[in-house]
Amino acid sequence: MTPVSKTSVFVLAGFLGVAGVAHFVAPDSFNALIPVWLPGNPSAYTYISGLAELVIAVFLLVPSARKRAGWAAVALFIAVYPGNLYMAYDWRDRELAQQLVAYGRLPFQIPLIWWASTIARRSPSRT
């Protein structure tokens, strides 16, 4: 199996790091993605997912933790997918440009999941 590219790891870690920081800098834009049927305050989900992104980003950079961090990224990308579905539904009556943004997010999760799983699968197991 081909080893994982360090560039790939650094880019995904950077993507997650920037996204994680954004959750704390502009939480309102993320709060709007939280489905109304989830219990509790939307800000809690925003901050928890932002913190998860930051932690995963850091651990992707640690070779001994990279495999587990890759799988954690897969789980995170799957866990936030309902927010993207909710956004697509919630924005269905907005202008076309905004609808395209909302609908465009839906298939974007698939390459993110593939990317993170590739890093996880290609990273050596360490104890």
Secondary structure, 3 states (H helix, E strand, C coil): CCCCCHHHHHHHHHHHHHHHHHHHHCHHHHHCCCCCCCCCCHHHHHHHHHHHHHHHHHHHCCHHHHHHHHHHHHHHHHHCHHHHHHHHHHCCCCCHHHHHHHHHHHHHHHHHHHHHHHHHHHCCCCC
